[in-house]
Amino acid sequence: MAIFFGEMSLLFDDLTSASVKSLEPTEVFVYFKNDFLAWLKDNPKLEEEIRFIAERRRYKNIIFAKK
């Protein structure tokens, strides 16, 4: 299962809004912004999916912050 976080700060220059705790042993990959953006450029379908998810998360954060 691939679960990701931190993409919003890489895509939108936002401050990081995610905190994560693992309930079981977890393998974590770290991407630096330039490497991440280059990887997305080489994978346009994946970029579309990640940007869609990031935009949805960003919208939910804005709505949540207004409450």
ABEGO torsion letter per residue (X at the ends): XBBBBGAAAAAAGBBBABBBBBABBBBBBBBBAAAAAAAAAABAAAAAAAAAAAAAAAAAAAAAAAX
